[in-house]
Amino acid sequence: MRKRSDRGGRPFAVRAAVAAVTAAALGAGSLVACDATGDNSPGPAGSPSSAKPSPKPTPTWDTKPRSVAAVGDSITRGFDACSVLSDCPKVSWATGTDKSVKSLAVRLLGESRAKTHSWNHARTGARMADLPEQMSLAAAEKPELVTVMAGSNDACRPTAAGMTPVADFRADFEESLRQLRRTAPKAQVYVLSVPDLKRLWSQGRANPLGKQVWKLGICASMLADPDDLNSAATARRDSVQARVKAYNEVLREVCAKDKKCRYDGGAVFGYKFGQAQLSEWDWFHPSVNGQARIAALAYRGVTAERP
């Protein structure tokens, strides 16, 4: 796993300064039964000529896992959903207990079992490079399902040039799955796509308070100078958008190589978050309503018979 010194993740951890602002105002082909002569006479005794080999069974996706572990970043921690600059895991889309969210764990396990058989190892500010460590913690729980939602902080950097290279993002995600498989080889993995950060910009920029908060450094690669529509600013936002799409393609490709991994098909990226789904404190993270929408998307994906 690669090492890095900046583990804080600027986009979702701009603490003291934001508080000051707010205080003011998501078969082998079949074997044909014929001998060397080309007719349909039986082959030699013991030969497989009269029967086709049985195909290997396709791994079955369990739509009713009985335990859930979550890894990822501030979205999975419910950051800024309940109060300013604070995690609020009770409203987490993945493992929360809030009745208005009805988290994935509650929907799958029921309220009582979700309290004892779901675990949230996500961390605000985490990037994909942090995921292998989180996966090790999740694997130790021996969960039947692990949810993954990470990548926003890899695109949300102080500058577009500082975004995580796609190759590094891939290597870290692959290492994350290897960490899981070492301890929990049978665990299913459900991977959610990185949200459409450009849409969050287009929605949040309509709010004056949100733009004031953004000036303090939240996802500057996308949100800096939110009203600047000149060619340079547009190109910068487009480059972030392209990187998010590249990350999602990596999630899809790497997940497809693991027989027990399922990608959401871009469901979170494609969801049209509106202002009601955004935090009233930073107009960027999901609100309680937004967390509930993600929970619904995840439940639909996990319980579908096919991806």
QUITA-V902062 format. One line per field, one symbol per residue. phi: phi as a letter, one per 20 degrees, with the letter a starting at -180 (. if undefined). A space follows every 10 residues. Layout:
# QUITA-V902062
phi=???
This chain:
# QUITA-V902062
phi=.fdbeedfmg fdbeefffgf fffeb..ihf efebefened ffefgneefe beffffffge eeecfdbccd cqcfffemfm edbflcfbff dggecfdfff elggfffedn fffffdccbd dfbgnfdgfe fgffffffff flfecdecbb pgffeecgcf feffggffgf ffffffffgf ffdcfefecd deffffffff ffefffdgfg fffffeoflg gdeflfeedf ffffffffff gfffffgfff gfffffedfd dcefmnffge fefdffedgf eclbfffgff ffffgfffff ffeffcg
